[in-house]
Each structure stands twice: as C-alpha cells, then as structure tokens.
C-alpha cells in the first residue's frame, strides 16, 4: 500500500482556525467571562460540556493500548501506537478547556498556592495531570528506538486504572453536588466510564479507518471487526447505565427528579437527549450487533460517528438539564450576572437561561482544530515512521531472548 502524505492545505486551514480561536480567547481574557453566555444561574457552559466530552474521548485509546500489554491481546498491540496518540491529544484538549473556563491562565496559580484538597475539582486536576504524564511516558517508550517492552508493560499497569479513575473523578464533580437533582447519583461514575469507553473507542476506529484509507497505518478487517464488536458491547453497557440513571432519578417520584426528567424528555434539552438515545445508542448498536456488518468499514465508521455525536449530546443534556431549575427560589430571584443585565434596571431573574455566544463557539472550534493539527503532527512524526507489526515483532524478539537466556542458565542433565 502506497503511503500518502498528509495534506499541507488541510494543516494550514486547521492552523488558521486555531489562530482564530486563540484571538477569540484573547478577546475573552480582555473583557472577562461576561462575553460568554454563562451567568450566575448557569455557571458552566460549552467549555465544560466539551471538557467532559474530550476526557471521555481520551479513554478508549489508552484502555485499548494498556489492555494489549496487560492481558496480552496480540491483535490490540497492532493499534497501540495510534491509540496512545489519540488519547494524548484528547486529554490535552480537555485540560486546555478547563484553563479556558477559568477565565485566565493566572488563576491556575491559585490551585498551586491554595489548593482545596477536599474539592473534586482539585482531584480532577491532579488525576488529569497524572493521566497526561502517563500518556507522554507511554508514547516515549513506544516510539523510542531502543524501546524496552517490559517498561511498556509496567506503564500499562498504571495506565489502565488511571484511565478509569480520571473519568470517575470527573463524574464525582457532578455526582457529589447534592443541590442538583440531575447530577446527584451514585452511578454517575460508572455512567461516565461507560460513555467514555464507547466514545473513545469510536474515535479510535474512525482514526484507524482514515489512516488505513490513506495508507498510513494498515489495520486488518479482522481487527476492525474485533474493535467494532467491543464497541457494540460498550454501547450496550452505556445504554443500560442511562436506563439505570433515568430510573433512579424518577423513582420514587420525587418532585425534583420528575422535573429534571420532564426537561430531558420534553423540555429545552430534550433534542439532545433523544439524539443521544436514537443516534448514539440504538442506531449504532443495531448495526454493530450483527457480525456481518462489523466486516464493513463504512458501517463501522458510520456507527462510530453516531456514537461520537450521541455522547456529545449526552454531555449537553447531562450538564444543562440540572441548570434549568435554579436552586435559589423566592423573590426577587437570583442576580443574573450577565454583562447585559448591568445596562438595565432589572438585574434579577427568577430563572436562568443559557446560549453559547460566538466567543465560545470560536474558542471551541479553535481547540478542536488545534487538537486535530496536533494529531496530524504526531501521525507524521511517529506513526508514519513505524509499522503495525513493530511492537509485536519486538515483543516476540524479547520473549525469544528471555527464553534463550533461561535455557542457557538451566542445568544440563
């Protein structure tokens, strides 16, 4: 298969979009978070929704790569390097979105100078930092010319639990807030891990199909079918978790729980909920549950794209459904906190509403473009210079050498 170079015009376009996003962020820094759609009633917006989304996208790659070494899944070792590259880029995008939501880089020093050790937000910053370090160490060992596969195996044993922990801690940011009916749930951690597994694995499959089509990294139909089968299982588990979440929210019929469900089913966030259920769960599972469909790359890519879209919509309704009902009641209400409210006489609002502004859209598109550009650079720098069989061949050579040493050291009869 002839290797094709990555299109330079595409990389230039991504760089321009990233530059526009950086300019929008500078504008936000100059005039404050008031230029966004966030306010006192809806204190988290598009940045945090995208943060949750990118944290989940980073899961599938690292879990597949670490499972290849821990459980000795030989087939998974063939895609370990692309998987780690995808995971590294996504967790960097997630960390960047947290910084953007703070409103200023200087506020990061508050986390260092005066950390709140009982805050789930602080836990998440710590575990994301460890997660990024694990990814970078993993990538270094896998791309080193004198890579020691025993070191990769050691890193894998740390990578797998941290990959699960990072999504669990992210879920605790929401699940430990008892004031929000839609977030306070004991199964929020497993729910995040399940959706992270299917969205991350779906993104990995899309990346592998693209690299296979471009002649960059060859992945057999058998391996694509195996990963698609694993994706179908993850989709089923994710759908089951969503059902459990809905049941525990509705039963035994608390007023707050039913109000959140009514908003999800019929309210402002209903379109995102139904897209997640239909596009993100039902359609891809119906396709991938049949073995013959898992042998068709087009159907795998389509199903994976549906999962990615569905999980993003899931982050939207999961975040905003609980903001619709304010946890401060009574007249005159709560201070809206927007820049528009300061120009009028009535700054009070009984309820809150949120819509992203052009600044948020521009910044988010800039982050996505920057992540895509970083992935293309990693592809050129590492993936295009390696072969899918390199890790397997190196493992086999390492095993043969170990066997020869053992045989030489054994006493003769």
Backbone torsions as a table, in degrees:
resi	resn	phi	psi	omega
1	UNK	NA	128.2	-177.6
2	UNK	-79.9	128.8	-178.7
3	UNK	-78.7	132.7	178.0
4	UNK	-104.2	142.4	178.0
5	UNK	-76.6	151.5	177.4
6	UNK	-72.1	135.7	-174.9
7	UNK	-63.3	123.0	177.2
8	UNK	-67.2	-39.7	176.2
9	UNK	-57.9	-37.0	178.0
10	UNK	-63.1	-43.1	179.8
11	UNK	-65.7	-35.8	178.1
12	UNK	-66.7	-42.8	178.4
13	UNK	-61.6	-43.9	178.4
14	UNK	-62.6	-39.6	178.4
15	UNK	-64.1	-39.0	178.8
16	UNK	-65.5	-44.3	178.6
17	UNK	-62.0	-40.6	177.5
18	UNK	-63.5	-37.7	178.5
19	UNK	-66.2	-39.7	176.8
20	UNK	-63.2	-41.7	176.8
21	UNK	-62.2	-39.5	177.3
22	UNK	-64.0	-39.0	177.8
23	UNK	-64.3	-40.2	177.5
24	UNK	-64.6	-37.1	177.7
25	UNK	-66.8	-38.9	176.6
26	UNK	-61.7	-41.5	176.6
27	UNK	-60.8	-42.6	178.2
28	UNK	-63.5	-40.5	179.9
29	UNK	-65.5	-36.8	-178.7
30	UNK	-70.0	-40.4	-173.1
31	UNK	-108.1	-1.2	175.5
32	UNK	87.9	172.0	-178.8
33	UNK	-69.3	-4.7	176.4
34	UNK	-64.3	-19.2	179.2
35	UNK	-78.7	-7.9	175.2
36	UNK	-91.5	177.6	178.9
37	UNK	-85.5	-1.7	-177.9
38	UNK	-73.8	151.8	-179.4
39	UNK	-151.6	-173.7	-177.8
40	UNK	-65.5	-30.6	179.5
41	UNK	-80.1	-33.2	178.0
42	UNK	-124.3	87.2	-171.8
43	UNK	-82.3	-15.3	175.8
44	UNK	-118.8	137.3	-176.5
45	UNK	-130.5	-139.9	-173.9
46	UNK	-61.9	-34.1	-179.2
47	UNK	-62.1	-45.0	-177.8
48	UNK	-72.5	-36.4	175.7
49	UNK	-60.9	-44.1	178.2
50	UNK	-69.0	-32.1	175.8
51	UNK	-60.2	-49.1	177.1
52	UNK	-58.8	-40.0	-178.0
53	UNK	-64.2	-46.3	-178.0
54	UNK	-71.6	-34.0	174.5
55	UNK	-59.8	-42.0	177.6
56	UNK	-66.6	-40.3	-179.8
57	UNK	-61.8	-28.8	-178.5
58	UNK	-75.3	-11.4	-172.6
59	UNK	-72.2	-51.5	-170.6
60	UNK	-56.7	-43.2	-177.3
61	UNK	-62.3	-50.5	-176.3
62	UNK	-69.7	-34.8	179.2
63	UNK	-67.4	-41.1	176.8
64	UNK	-63.9	-44.9	-178.2
65	UNK	-65.0	-44.1	-178.8
66	UNK	-71.2	-35.1	177.9
67	UNK	-64.9	-30.1	179.6
68	UNK	-60.5	-38.3	-178.9
69	UNK	-86.7	-39.6	-176.2
70	UNK	-69.5	-47.1	-176.1
71	UNK	-99.4	6.4	176.5
72	UNK	55.4	46.8	175.2
73	UNK	-87.6	99.5	-172.3
74	UNK	-60.0	-40.2	-177.6
75	UNK	-63.4	-37.5	-178.6
76	UNK	-67.9	-24.5	179.5
77	UNK	-64.7	-22.8	-179.2
78	UNK	-70.3	-21.1	-179.1
79	UNK	-117.6	15.1	-177.2
80	UNK	-64.1	-42.5	-178.2
81	UNK	-65.4	-50.2	174.7
82	UNK	-59.5	-35.7	-179.2
83	UNK	-63.2	-42.6	179.4
84	UNK	-68.0	-37.1	177.9
85	UNK	-62.3	-45.7	178.2
86	UNK	-61.4	-44.0	-178.6
87	UNK	-63.9	-41.9	-178.5
88	UNK	-63.6	-45.4	-179.2
89	UNK	-63.6	-43.8	-176.5
90	UNK	-66.4	-39.9	-179.3
91	UNK	-71.5	-29.5	174.6
92	UNK	-66.4	-41.6	176.9
93	UNK	-62.8	-39.9	179.0
94	UNK	-63.3	-45.9	178.3
95	UNK	-63.3	-37.3	178.8
96	UNK	-64.4	-38.1	-179.6
97	UNK	-66.2	-33.1	176.0
98	UNK	-64.1	-43.1	178.9
99	UNK	-62.6	-41.2	179.9
100	UNK	-63.9	-36.2	-178.5
101	UNK	-71.9	-23.0	179.0
102	UNK	-69.0	-21.6	179.2
103	UNK	92.0	-10.8	179.2
104	UNK	-174.3	140.3	-178.9
105	UNK	-64.6	-32.7	-177.4
106	UNK	-60.5	-24.2	-178.6
107	UNK	-71.1	-13.0	175.4
108	UNK	-63.6	-29.5	-179.1
109	UNK	-65.0	-25.0	177.1
110	UNK	-63.6	-33.5	178.2
111	UNK	-66.5	-30.0	-178.5
112	UNK	-87.0	-42.5	-174.8
113	UNK	-78.3	-35.1	-178.6
114	UNK	-138.7	68.5	-178.9
115	UNK	-72.0	144.4	175.3
116	UNK	-103.4	100.9	-170.7
117	UNK	-71.1	-13.9	178.9
118	UNK	-98.7	6.2	-179.3
119	UNK	-90.7	128.7	175.8
120	UNK	-61.1	-27.5	176.8
121	UNK	-63.3	-41.6	177.5
122	UNK	-67.2	-39.5	176.2
123	UNK	-58.3	-42.4	-176.7
124	UNK	-66.1	-40.4	177.4
125	UNK	-60.1	-43.5	-179.4
126	UNK	-64.1	-46.3	-175.3
127	UNK	-72.5	-32.1	176.1
128	UNK	-67.0	-39.1	176.3
129	UNK	-61.5	-45.3	177.0
130	UNK	-62.5	-38.8	-179.7
131	UNK	-63.3	-42.9	178.5
132	UNK	-65.1	-42.3	178.9
133	UNK	-61.9	-42.6	178.2
134	UNK	-60.0	-43.5	178.7
135	UNK	-61.3	-44.5	-178.6
136	UNK	-66.7	-41.4	177.3
137	UNK	-64.7	-42.8	177.5
138	UNK	-58.2	-47.1	-178.8
139	UNK	-64.4	-38.3	179.3
140	UNK	-63.7	-47.3	-179.1
141	UNK	-65.5	-35.2	-177.3
142	UNK	-74.9	-26.0	-176.9
143	UNK	-103.3	-4.6	179.1
144	UNK	-68.7	141.5	-179.4
145	UNK	-65.2	-31.9	178.5
146	UNK	-110.7	52.1	-176.4
147	UNK	-67.5	130.5	176.1
148	UNK	-97.7	111.1	-175.2
149	UNK	-67.1	-20.6	175.7
150	UNK	-67.9	-33.3	176.7
151	UNK	-69.0	-37.5	177.0
152	UNK	-61.8	-40.2	179.0
153	UNK	-64.0	-37.9	178.9
154	UNK	-66.5	-45.2	178.5
155	UNK	-61.6	-36.7	-179.6
156	UNK	-60.0	-37.0	-178.2
157	UNK	-69.4	-22.6	172.9
158	UNK	-88.7	-34.0	-173.8
159	UNK	-65.7	-42.7	-175.4
160	UNK	-62.7	-51.5	179.1
161	UNK	-66.5	-33.9	179.2
162	UNK	-69.0	-36.3	177.4
163	UNK	-61.3	-38.3	176.9
164	UNK	-73.8	-38.0	-177.1
165	UNK	-67.5	-37.0	-176.2
166	UNK	-63.5	-34.4	179.0
167	UNK	-80.1	-31.1	176.9
168	UNK	-67.4	-44.6	179.6
169	UNK	-65.5	-38.9	175.6
170	UNK	-59.3	-39.2	177.9
171	UNK	-66.6	-34.0	-179.6
172	UNK	-65.9	-26.8	176.2
173	UNK	-55.0	-36.2	-179.5
174	UNK	-93.9	-45.3	-173.3
175	UNK	-65.0	-23.7	-178.3
176	UNK	-90.5	3.0	177.8
177	UNK	-95.2	96.9	-173.7
178	UNK	-72.0	-13.4	-178.5
179	UNK	-75.2	-14.1	-178.1
180	UNK	-110.6	114.1	-175.7
181	UNK	-61.4	-38.0	-175.8
182	UNK	-75.6	-12.0	-178.1
183	UNK	-106.3	-32.2	-171.4
184	UNK	-72.8	95.3	-177.7
185	UNK	-149.8	140.2	179.9
186	UNK	-71.8	-22.2	-177.5
187	UNK	-98.7	14.4	-179.9
188	UNK	-62.5	-36.8	178.2
189	UNK	-62.2	-56.3	176.4
190	UNK	-58.4	-33.4	178.8
191	UNK	-63.3	-42.3	178.4
192	UNK	-67.7	-41.1	-179.6
193	UNK	-64.0	-41.3	-179.4
194	UNK	-63.8	-47.6	-179.8
195	UNK	-69.6	-30.2	176.2
196	UNK	-67.1	-39.3	179.7
197	UNK	-62.6	-47.3	-176.1
198	UNK	-74.4	-37.5	179.4
199	UNK	-70.3	-41.8	178.4
200	UNK	-65.0	-41.3	178.0
201	UNK	-67.7	-36.0	177.8
202	UNK	-64.2	-43.5	178.2
203	UNK	-64.1	-38.5	177.7
204	UNK	-62.6	-42.5	178.7
205	UNK	-63.6	-40.1	177.2
206	UNK	-62.9	-42.8	179.8
207	UNK	-64.9	-42.0	179.3
208	UNK	-65.0	-40.7	178.4
209	UNK	-64.1	-40.3	178.3
210	UNK	-65.3	-44.6	179.8
211	UNK	-66.9	-34.4	177.7
212	UNK	-67.1	-39.9	179.7
213	UNK	-68.0	-35.8	-179.5
214	UNK	-82.9	-5.2	-178.8
215	UNK	75.8	21.1	-177.7
216	UNK	-86.7	-42.4	-176.1
217	UNK	-147.2	117.1	-175.3
218	UNK	-86.5	124.9	177.0
219	UNK	-123.7	124.5	-176.1
220	UNK	-68.1	157.2	177.0
221	UNK	-64.4	-31.2	178.3
222	UNK	-63.1	-45.0	-179.7
223	UNK	-68.9	-40.8	176.4
224	UNK	-59.8	-38.7	177.7
225	UNK	-66.4	-38.7	177.3
226	UNK	-62.9	-46.3	-179.9
227	UNK	-66.3	-36.0	177.2
228	UNK	-66.4	-36.9	175.7
229	UNK	-64.5	-40.0	176.0
230	UNK	-64.8	-37.3	177.9
231	UNK	-63.6	-41.9	178.0
232	UNK	-59.7	-40.2	177.5
233	UNK	-64.0	-43.4	179.6
234	UNK	-64.5	-37.3	177.7
235	UNK	-63.1	-42.7	179.4
236	UNK	-62.8	-42.5	178.9
237	UNK	-65.2	-40.7	178.9
238	UNK	-63.1	-44.6	177.2
239	UNK	-61.1	-38.8	177.4
240	UNK	-63.9	-40.9	179.8
241	UNK	-65.5	-39.4	178.1
242	UNK	-63.4	-41.5	177.3
243	UNK	-61.2	-41.7	177.5
244	UNK	-63.9	-38.9	179.5
245	UNK	-64.8	-42.2	179.4
246	UNK	-64.7	-40.3	-179.4
247	UNK	-65.4	-45.9	-178.5
248	UNK	-68.7	-26.9	177.1
249	UNK	-73.1	-38.0	-176.0
250	UNK	-82.5	-35.1	-173.6
251	UNK	-89.4	136.7	3.6
252	UNK	-92.5	31.5	176.5
253	UNK	96.1	34.2	178.5
254	UNK	-65.6	148.6	-176.3
255	UNK	-61.2	-43.7	-179.6
256	UNK	-65.0	-42.1	-179.9
257	UNK	-63.6	-43.6	-179.6
258	UNK	-66.6	-31.9	179.0
259	UNK	-67.8	-41.0	177.6
260	UNK	-63.4	-43.2	179.7
261	UNK	-64.9	-38.4	179.5
262	UNK	-64.7	-35.4	176.2
263	UNK	-68.3	-38.2	179.0
264	UNK	-67.6	-40.9	-175.7
265	UNK	-80.7	-39.2	-170.7
266	UNK	-131.0	-6.9	-173.3
267	UNK	-93.7	-151.7	-173.9
268	UNK	-65.4	-32.4	-178.4
269	UNK	-95.9	5.0	-178.2
270	UNK	-59.2	-42.7	179.7
271	UNK	-57.9	-39.0	-179.8
272	UNK	-69.7	-36.6	178.9
273	UNK	-64.8	-47.1	-177.2
274	UNK	-71.4	-31.6	173.9
275	UNK	-64.1	-41.2	179.1
276	UNK	-63.7	-41.7	-178.3
277	UNK	-70.1	-47.1	-174.7
278	UNK	-80.2	-52.5	-175.8
279	UNK	-80.1	-38.1	-174.8
280	UNK	-85.5	-21.1	-176.3
281	UNK	-121.2	-60.9	-171.1
282	UNK	-64.9	-50.1	-175.9
283	UNK	-65.0	-52.6	-178.8
284	UNK	-65.6	-35.5	178.8
285	UNK	-67.8	-41.0	178.5
286	UNK	-61.0	-33.5	179.3
287	UNK	-77.0	-50.3	-171.0
288	UNK	-80.7	-11.6	179.9
289	UNK	-69.4	-18.8	178.2
290	UNK	-95.4	129.4	-175.3
291	UNK	-61.7	-35.9	-178.0
292	UNK	-66.0	-32.2	177.9
293	UNK	-71.7	-26.7	-179.8
294	UNK	-76.1	-4.1	175.6
295	UNK	-95.9	-1.3	-179.1
296	UNK	-108.9	114.4	-175.4
297	UNK	-60.8	-38.3	-179.6
298	UNK	-60.5	-43.4	178.9
299	UNK	-68.5	-34.8	178.1
300	UNK	-65.0	-44.9	179.8
301	UNK	-65.1	-42.9	178.7
302	UNK	-61.4	-46.2	179.7
303	UNK	-63.9	-40.3	179.5
304	UNK	-64.6	-41.7	177.7
305	UNK	-62.4	-39.6	177.0
306	UNK	-61.1	-40.5	179.9
307	UNK	-64.8	-44.3	-179.6
308	UNK	-61.7	-45.7	178.0
309	UNK	-62.9	-43.8	-178.7
310	UNK	-63.1	-42.0	-179.3
311	UNK	-69.1	-35.5	175.8
312	UNK	-62.6	-43.2	176.4
313	UNK	-63.4	-33.1	177.3
314	UNK	-63.8	-40.8	177.6
315	UNK	-63.7	-35.2	-179.6
316	UNK	-65.4	-53.7	-176.9
317	UNK	-70.7	-31.3	178.9
318	UNK	-65.3	-38.1	-178.2
319	UNK	-76.8	-48.0	-167.2
320	UNK	-89.5	-19.4	180.0
321	UNK	-61.2	-33.9	-178.8
322	UNK	-82.4	-12.1	177.4
323	UNK	-87.0	-15.3	-175.8
324	UNK	-63.8	-41.1	178.0
325	UNK	-97.3	113.2	-178.8
326	UNK	-70.0	150.3	178.1
327	UNK	-93.9	17.1	173.5
328	UNK	-125.2	114.3	-176.2
329	UNK	-112.7	168.8	177.4
330	UNK	96.4	153.0	179.9
331	UNK	-76.4	152.8	-2.9
332	UNK	-81.5	4.1	178.2
333	UNK	116.1	-146.4	177.7
334	UNK	-119.3	152.5	178.9
335	UNK	-70.7	127.0	-174.9
336	UNK	-62.3	-44.3	174.7
337	UNK	85.3	2.2	-179.3
338	UNK	-84.1	160.8	177.7
339	UNK	-67.0	-28.8	179.3
340	UNK	-68.9	-32.0	-177.7
341	UNK	-68.0	-28.3	-178.0
342	UNK	-69.7	-18.1	-178.6
343	UNK	-89.3	-6.6	-179.1
344	UNK	-117.4	176.4	-179.0
345	UNK	-83.3	-34.9	-175.7
346	UNK	-95.6	100.5	-178.9
347	UNK	-99.9	-0.7	-176.8
348	UNK	-91.3	150.2	178.0
349	UNK	-142.0	132.9	177.7
350	UNK	-74.4	-33.5	177.7
351	UNK	-131.4	172.7	-177.9
352	UNK	-121.8	150.7	174.6
353	UNK	-137.4	156.5	-175.7
354	UNK	-143.1	138.4	171.7
355	UNK	-147.8	128.5	-178.9
356	UNK	-61.1	142.6	176.3
357	UNK	-91.8	174.6	-179.9
358	UNK	-61.8	-28.9	179.3
359	UNK	-63.2	-46.2	-179.2
360	UNK	-65.1	-42.2	178.7
361	UNK	-63.4	-43.2	-179.0
362	UNK	-65.0	-42.4	-179.7
363	UNK	-65.8	-44.1	-179.3
364	UNK	-64.5	-43.6	176.9
365	UNK	-61.7	-35.9	176.8
366	UNK	-64.0	-40.7	177.8
367	UNK	-65.1	-43.6	179.0
368	UNK	-62.4	-43.9	179.2
369	UNK	-64.4	-40.4	178.4
370	UNK	-64.0	-40.5	177.1
371	UNK	-64.6	-42.6	177.8
372	UNK	-63.4	-40.8	178.4
373	UNK	-64.4	-42.2	177.9
374	UNK	-62.7	-38.3	178.7
375	UNK	-65.2	-42.2	178.8
376	UNK	-63.4	-36.8	177.6
377	UNK	-66.2	-42.4	176.8
378	UNK	-63.3	-37.3	177.9
379	UNK	-61.3	-46.6	179.9
380	UNK	-68.5	-38.1	-174.3
381	UNK	-76.1	-37.0	-172.5
382	UNK	-120.7	-52.5	-170.7
383	UNK	-67.6	-42.0	-178.1
384	UNK	-69.6	-14.6	178.9
385	UNK	-97.8	-0.3	-179.5
386	UNK	-117.6	173.9	177.5
387	UNK	-126.2	150.8	-179.1
388	UNK	-59.9	-24.6	-176.6
389	UNK	-92.4	-2.2	-176.2
390	UNK	-59.8	-47.3	-177.4
391	UNK	-66.0	-38.7	-180.0
392	UNK	-67.6	-44.1	179.0
393	UNK	-62.3	-40.2	179.6
394	UNK	-66.7	-39.3	177.0
395	UNK	-63.6	-41.8	179.9
396	UNK	-64.4	-42.4	179.1
397	UNK	-64.4	-39.4	178.4
398	UNK	-64.0	-40.9	179.5
399	UNK	-67.6	-41.2	178.5
400	UNK	-62.8	-40.8	179.9
401	UNK	-65.9	-39.4	178.4
402	UNK	-65.9	-39.0	178.0
403	UNK	-65.9	-39.0	179.1
404	UNK	-66.5	-39.9	178.3
405	UNK	-64.5	-40.3	179.6
406	UNK	-65.3	-39.1	-178.9
407	UNK	-68.0	-37.6	-178.9
408	UNK	-69.7	-32.3	-178.0
409	UNK	-85.4	-10.1	-179.2
410	UNK	-75.5	143.5	-179.5
411	UNK	-71.0	140.5	178.9
412	UNK	-82.7	149.4	-179.4
413	UNK	-81.8	NA	NA
